[in-house]
Amino acid sequence: MAAPIRILTAVPICDGHDSAINTINLEFIRHGIEVVYLGYHRYAEDIVRAAIQEDVRAIGISSYNGGHVEFFAEVVRQLKKRGANDIKVFGGGGGTITHDDQRVMQKRGVDKIFFAGTSLTDMTQWVRDRYGKVPKRSGGKTPEMRLARKLTEIEDSYANGKRPKKKKIENRKSKIENTKVIGFTGPGGAGKTTLIDELILRLLHREPKARIAILSHDPSVVGEGALLGDRATMINSQDDRVFMRSMATRGQAGGLSPATEDCLRLLAQSGFDYVIIETVGTGQEAMPFQNKLVDQTVLVMNPDYGARLQLQKIVMLDLADIVVVNKSDLDRAKTAMSEIERRLEGSGREQKLISTVAKRHRDRGVDELCDLLGREPEKKKK
């Protein structure tokens, strides 16, 4: 796939109206745009941090609750303050933003306001025309921005079927031995993102100086764009010690991007203590971490996986270091735990089986998972 336009969309704080932005997001991805969706009830600081980490070309804000003049202007102000004023801002708000408001907002640096009645086709075409050309950018004024733009360079180096020359590395661990790399995989809807967010909350509390990076993958629509929506449920990860990058598969099967390994190497060399890789929701055949990309693999499952026969066909049950049955407050959870335990007995490997309810406050299962995944400093020093 060619290097697509990347934009971020969000809904401001105190605004829970997401029907319009979801419709617009879908139209954008159908026309080859990668959309990082941040969700609703978001502070200006959250939006700006995410836009910088994701290295998007523009931010689209949907505002229906008023306060738009001040909110849009605050986003523009914070972008300039962080040296990211090459990231543009546009948006709309149905009938809540007046033409007088628009004139004030544009004077304060907003690119465009769409009004009620504007067609989705017109919006999409404007975004493609306005942000389609790759802008000339500096390397970035902050370490976070420089890292984000290097990640973009890596991703774009794989565009149009290119395969950049790789430096031969005999032992990956010799290059990133101080970074713990954890891979999360499992079917869509199992709760991987929520579980990762709760794990990060615990790691931040347990290791006050630790820095964590996340590479979160979502599928590309074949030949088109992608909806990168994992940030919408990442609440605890809005921390200055956490760097998150959303990646589209861009035509590659298996749950990861063609650029994942190179991006992982860059993050590890940038001094992160943990890198968490979340795959696309995978099926029975997926084995995303077979090249020893990670130190530990976590398979997250939903209790409602179907008949017991399905367990025999899930390859990752033989390969995962830890199997998590999330949403274990559901009725079938006990049966699922019993069936999966019997299935794991035949793998011939030492594996851990954990039951979690990631959405539950202070869930003991998530605490146990954190214990298993936390670093062991005494081993790292050897």
C-alpha positions as CSV (number, residue, x, y, z in Angstrom):
1,M,0.0,0.0,0.0
2,A,1.1,3.6,-0.6
3,A,1.8,5.8,2.4
4,P,-1.7,7.1,3.3
5,I,-2.9,10.3,4.8
6,R,-3.0,10.0,8.6
7,I,-5.4,12.2,10.6
8,L,-6.6,12.1,14.2
9,T,-10.3,12.7,15.1
10,A,-11.7,13.4,18.5
11,V,-14.7,14.8,20.5
12,P,-14.0,17.5,23.2
13,I,-14.4,17.2,26.9
14,C,-18.0,17.3,28.1
15,D,-19.3,16.2,24.7
16,G,-20.5,12.6,24.3
17,H,-21.9,13.0,20.8
18,D,-20.0,10.5,18.6
19,S,-22.6,9.5,15.9
20,A,-21.4,12.1,13.5
21,I,-17.7,11.6,13.9
22,N,-18.1,7.8,13.6
23,T,-19.9,8.3,10.3
24,I,-17.3,10.6,9.0
25,N,-14.5,8.3,10.1
26,L,-15.9,5.5,8.1
27,E,-16.2,7.7,5.0
28,F,-12.5,8.8,5.4
29,I,-11.2,5.2,5.6
30,R,-13.2,4.2,2.6
31,H,-11.2,6.8,0.7
32,G,-7.8,5.6,1.8
33,I,-7.3,7.7,4.9
34,E,-5.9,6.3,8.1
35,V,-7.9,7.6,11.0
36,V,-6.7,7.5,14.6
37,Y,-9.9,7.9,16.6
38,L,-9.4,9.2,20.1
39,G,-13.0,9.0,21.2
40,Y,-15.1,11.5,23.0
41,H,-14.8,13.5,26.3
42,R,-11.2,14.4,25.5
43,Y,-9.1,17.2,26.9
44,A,-7.1,19.4,24.5
45,E,-3.9,18.1,26.1
46,D,-4.9,14.5,25.3
47,I,-5.7,15.4,21.7
48,V,-2.4,17.2,21.2
49,R,-0.3,14.5,22.9
50,A,-1.9,11.8,20.7
51,A,-1.5,13.8,17.5
52,I,2.2,14.3,18.1
53,Q,2.8,10.7,19.0
54,E,0.8,9.5,16.0
55,D,2.5,12.0,13.8
56,V,-0.7,12.9,12.0
57,R,-1.1,15.6,9.4
58,A,-4.2,17.1,10.9
59,I,-6.7,16.9,13.7
60,G,-10.4,16.8,13.1
61,I,-12.6,17.8,16.0
62,S,-16.4,17.3,16.2
63,S,-18.0,19.6,18.7
64,Y,-21.8,19.7,19.5
65,N,-21.8,21.1,23.1
66,G,-20.6,24.6,22.6
67,G,-17.3,26.1,23.8
68,H,-15.9,25.4,20.4
69,V,-14.2,28.7,19.8
70,E,-12.1,28.4,22.9
71,F,-11.5,24.6,22.6
72,F,-10.3,24.7,19.0
73,A,-8.1,27.7,19.8
74,E,-6.6,25.9,22.8
75,V,-5.6,22.9,20.6
76,V,-3.9,25.2,18.1
77,R,-2.2,27.0,20.9
78,Q,-0.8,23.8,22.5
79,L,0.4,22.5,19.1
80,K,2.4,25.7,18.6
81,K,3.7,25.6,22.1
82,R,5.1,22.1,21.5
83,G,6.6,23.0,18.2
84,A,4.0,21.0,16.2
85,N,2.2,23.8,14.4
86,D,2.6,21.9,11.2
87,I,-0.2,19.7,12.4
88,K,-3.3,21.4,11.2
89,V,-6.8,21.6,12.8
90,F,-10.2,21.4,11.2
91,G,-13.7,20.3,12.3
92,G,-17.4,20.9,12.5
93,G,-20.3,21.0,14.8
94,G,-23.6,20.7,12.9
95,G,-25.7,23.7,13.8
96,T,-23.7,24.7,17.0
97,I,-20.9,26.5,15.2
98,T,-22.0,29.7,13.5
99,H,-20.4,31.5,10.5
100,D,-19.3,34.3,12.9
101,D,-17.7,31.6,15.1
102,Q,-15.9,30.2,12.0
103,R,-14.3,33.6,11.2
104,V,-13.0,33.9,14.7
105,M,-11.7,30.3,14.8
106,Q,-9.9,30.7,11.4
107,K,-8.2,33.9,12.7
108,R,-7.0,31.8,15.6
109,G,-5.4,29.2,13.3
110,V,-8.2,26.7,12.5
111,D,-8.0,25.5,8.9
112,K,-11.6,24.7,8.1
113,I,-15.1,24.4,9.7
114,F,-17.7,22.2,8.0
115,F,-21.3,23.2,8.5
116,A,-24.5,21.2,8.6
117,G,-25.5,20.0,5.1
118,T,-21.9,19.5,3.8
119,S,-21.8,16.2,2.1
120,L,-19.4,13.4,3.2
121,T,-17.9,13.4,-0.3
122,D,-17.1,17.1,-0.1
123,M,-15.5,16.7,3.4
124,T,-13.4,13.7,2.2
125,Q,-12.3,15.4,-0.9
126,W,-11.2,18.6,1.0
127,V,-9.2,16.5,3.4
128,R,-7.5,14.6,0.6
129,D,-6.7,17.8,-1.3
130,R,-5.6,19.8,1.7
131,Y,-3.5,17.1,3.4
132,G,-2.7,14.7,0.6
133,K,0.7,16.2,-0.2
134,V,3.4,15.1,2.2
135,P,4.5,18.3,4.0
136,K,8.0,19.4,4.5
137,R,8.7,18.9,8.2
138,S,11.6,19.4,10.6
139,G,12.9,16.4,12.6
140,G,10.9,17.7,15.6
141,K,11.7,20.0,18.5
142,T,11.2,17.5,21.3
143,P,12.5,13.9,21.7
144,E,8.9,12.6,21.6
145,M,8.2,14.4,18.3
146,R,11.5,13.2,16.8
147,L,10.7,9.6,17.7
148,A,7.2,9.9,16.2
149,R,8.6,11.2,12.9
150,K,11.2,8.5,12.7
151,L,8.5,5.9,13.2
152,T,6.6,7.5,10.3
153,E,9.8,7.3,8.2
154,I,10.0,3.6,8.9
155,E,6.4,2.9,8.1
156,D,6.5,4.9,4.9
157,S,9.7,3.2,3.8
158,Y,7.6,0.0,3.3
159,A,5.0,1.8,1.1
160,N,4.3,0.8,-2.4
161,G,5.7,-2.7,-1.9
162,K,9.2,-1.4,-0.9
163,R,11.3,-3.5,1.4
164,P,14.1,-1.4,2.9
165,K,17.5,-3.0,3.4
166,K,17.9,-4.3,6.9
167,K,21.0,-4.3,8.9
168,K,22.0,-7.8,9.8
169,I,21.6,-8.4,13.5
170,E,22.8,-11.7,14.8
171,N,21.0,-11.5,18.2
172,R,18.1,-9.2,18.6
173,K,18.3,-9.4,22.4
174,S,21.9,-8.1,22.3
175,K,20.5,-4.8,20.9
176,I,17.6,-4.3,23.2
177,E,18.4,-6.4,26.2
178,N,17.2,-3.7,28.6
179,T,13.7,-3.6,27.1
180,K,11.0,-6.1,28.1
181,V,8.9,-6.8,25.0
182,I,5.4,-8.3,25.5
183,G,3.0,-9.4,22.8
184,F,-0.7,-9.4,23.2
185,T,-2.9,-11.3,20.7
186,G,-6.4,-12.8,20.5
187,P,-9.7,-12.4,18.8
188,G,-11.4,-9.1,18.4
189,G,-13.7,-8.2,21.2
190,A,-11.8,-10.2,23.9
191,G,-10.8,-7.0,25.7
192,K,-7.1,-6.8,24.8
193,T,-6.9,-3.0,24.8
194,T,-8.7,-2.6,28.1
195,L,-6.5,-5.3,29.6
196,I,-3.3,-3.6,28.4
197,D,-4.5,-0.2,29.7
198,E,-5.0,-1.7,33.2
199,L,-1.7,-3.5,33.0
200,I,0.0,-0.1,32.2
201,L,-1.7,1.5,35.2
202,R,-0.1,-1.1,37.5
203,L,3.3,-0.9,35.9
204,L,3.4,2.9,36.2
205,H,2.6,2.6,39.9
206,R,5.0,-0.3,40.6
207,E,7.9,1.2,38.7
208,P,7.8,5.0,39.1
209,K,10.6,5.6,36.6
210,A,9.6,3.1,34.0
211,R,8.8,4.3,30.4
212,I,6.4,2.2,28.4
213,A,5.7,2.2,24.6
214,I,2.8,0.6,22.9
215,L,2.5,-0.5,19.3
216,S,-1.2,-1.1,18.7
217,H,-2.3,-2.7,15.4
218,D,-5.6,-2.5,13.5
219,P,-6.5,-3.9,10.1
220,S,-6.3,-1.9,6.9
221,V,-9.4,-2.1,4.7
222,V,-8.2,-4.0,1.6
223,G,-6.7,-1.4,-0.7
224,E,-8.0,1.5,1.4
225,G,-7.6,3.2,4.8
226,A,-7.8,2.0,8.4
227,L,-9.7,2.9,11.6
228,L,-7.1,3.0,14.4
229,G,-9.4,3.0,17.4
230,D,-7.5,1.5,20.3
231,R,-6.7,4.9,21.8
232,A,-10.4,5.5,22.4
233,T,-10.4,3.0,25.3
234,M,-6.9,3.9,26.6
235,I,-7.5,6.0,29.6
236,N,-4.7,5.1,32.1
237,S,-2.2,5.3,29.2
238,Q,-2.6,9.1,28.9
239,D,0.6,9.6,30.9
240,D,3.8,11.3,30.0
241,R,5.8,8.1,30.6
242,V,3.7,6.3,28.0
243,F,4.2,6.5,24.2
244,M,1.6,4.9,22.0
245,R,1.7,4.4,18.3
246,S,-1.3,3.1,16.3
247,M,-0.3,1.0,13.2
248,A,-2.3,-0.3,10.3
249,T,-1.4,-3.6,8.8
250,R,-1.2,-2.0,5.3
251,G,-1.9,-5.2,3.4
252,Q,0.1,-7.6,5.5
253,A,-1.7,-10.7,7.0
254,G,-1.0,-12.1,10.4
255,G,-1.9,-9.3,12.7
256,L,1.2,-7.0,12.4
257,S,2.5,-4.4,10.1
258,P,5.4,-4.9,7.7
259,A,7.2,-2.2,9.7
260,T,6.6,-3.6,13.2
261,E,10.0,-5.1,13.8
262,D,11.9,-2.0,12.7
263,C,9.6,0.2,14.8
264,L,10.1,-2.1,17.8
265,R,13.9,-1.8,17.4
266,L,13.7,2.0,17.3
267,L,11.6,2.1,20.5
268,A,13.9,-0.2,22.3
269,Q,17.0,1.8,21.3
270,S,15.1,4.9,22.5
271,G,15.3,3.7,26.1
272,F,11.8,2.3,26.8
273,D,11.7,-0.2,29.6
274,Y,8.7,-2.0,28.2
275,V,7.3,-2.3,24.7
276,I,3.9,-3.8,24.4
277,I,2.8,-5.0,21.0
278,E,-1.0,-5.5,20.4
279,T,-2.0,-7.4,17.3
280,V,-5.1,-7.2,15.2
281,G,-7.9,-9.4,16.4
282,T,-6.6,-12.8,15.1
283,G,-8.2,-16.0,13.9
284,Q,-7.3,-19.7,14.4
285,E,-4.3,-19.7,12.2
286,A,-2.5,-16.5,13.3
287,M,1.0,-16.8,14.8
288,P,2.2,-13.2,14.8
289,F,5.2,-13.6,17.1
290,Q,7.0,-16.7,15.6
291,N,10.2,-14.8,14.8
292,K,11.0,-14.4,18.5
293,L,9.9,-10.8,18.3
294,V,8.8,-10.7,22.0
295,D,9.9,-12.0,25.4
296,Q,6.5,-13.2,26.5
297,T,3.3,-13.8,24.5
298,V,-0.2,-13.3,26.1
299,L,-3.3,-14.8,24.4
300,V,-6.5,-13.0,25.5
301,M,-9.7,-15.0,25.0
302,N,-13.4,-14.4,25.5
303,P,-15.3,-17.2,27.4
304,D,-17.8,-17.3,24.5
305,Y,-15.5,-18.9,21.9
306,G,-18.0,-21.5,20.9
307,A,-17.9,-25.3,21.1
308,R,-15.0,-27.1,22.8
309,L,-13.8,-28.3,19.4
310,Q,-12.8,-24.7,18.5
311,L,-10.1,-24.9,21.2
312,Q,-8.3,-27.7,19.2
313,K,-8.0,-25.4,16.2
314,I,-6.5,-22.3,17.9
315,V,-2.8,-22.5,17.2
316,M,-1.8,-19.8,19.7
317,L,-3.0,-22.0,22.6
318,D,0.2,-24.1,21.9
319,L,2.4,-21.1,21.6
320,A,1.3,-18.5,24.2
321,D,3.2,-18.2,27.5
322,I,0.2,-16.8,29.3
323,V,-3.5,-17.4,28.4
324,V,-6.0,-15.0,29.8
325,V,-9.7,-15.6,29.9
326,N,-11.0,-12.1,30.1
327,K,-14.6,-11.1,30.9
328,S,-14.7,-13.9,33.3
329,D,-17.7,-12.4,35.0
330,L,-19.8,-13.9,32.1
331,D,-21.8,-17.0,32.8
332,R,-19.7,-19.4,30.8
333,A,-16.4,-18.4,32.3
334,K,-15.9,-21.3,34.7
335,T,-16.6,-23.8,31.9
336,A,-14.2,-22.0,29.6
337,M,-11.4,-22.1,32.2
338,S,-11.9,-25.8,32.7
339,E,-11.9,-26.5,29.0
340,I,-8.9,-24.4,28.2
341,E,-6.9,-25.8,31.1
342,R,-7.4,-29.3,29.7
343,R,-6.4,-28.1,26.3
344,L,-3.2,-26.6,27.6
345,E,-2.2,-29.8,29.4
346,G,-1.5,-31.3,26.0
347,S,0.8,-28.5,24.7
348,G,3.9,-29.9,26.4
349,R,4.9,-26.4,27.6
350,E,4.8,-24.6,30.9
351,Q,2.0,-22.1,30.5
352,K,0.0,-19.9,32.8
353,L,-3.8,-19.6,32.7
354,I,-5.4,-16.5,34.3
355,S,-8.9,-15.4,34.7
356,T,-9.5,-11.6,34.6
357,V,-12.2,-8.9,34.4
358,A,-10.2,-6.1,33.0
359,K,-13.0,-3.5,33.4
360,R,-13.3,-4.2,37.1
361,H,-11.5,-1.9,39.5
362,R,-8.5,-3.6,41.2
363,D,-9.1,-6.9,39.6
364,R,-7.0,-9.6,41.2
365,G,-6.5,-11.4,37.9
366,V,-4.9,-8.3,36.3
367,D,-2.7,-8.0,39.4
368,E,-1.5,-11.6,38.8
369,L,-0.8,-10.9,35.1
370,C,1.2,-7.8,36.1
371,D,3.3,-10.0,38.5
372,L,4.0,-12.4,35.7
373,L,4.9,-9.7,33.1
374,G,6.9,-7.3,35.3
375,R,10.7,-7.0,34.8
376,E,13.1,-8.9,36.9
377,P,15.9,-6.4,37.4
378,E,18.4,-8.9,38.9
379,K,18.3,-10.9,35.6
380,K,18.7,-7.8,33.4
381,K,21.9,-6.9,35.1
382,K,23.6,-10.2,34.3
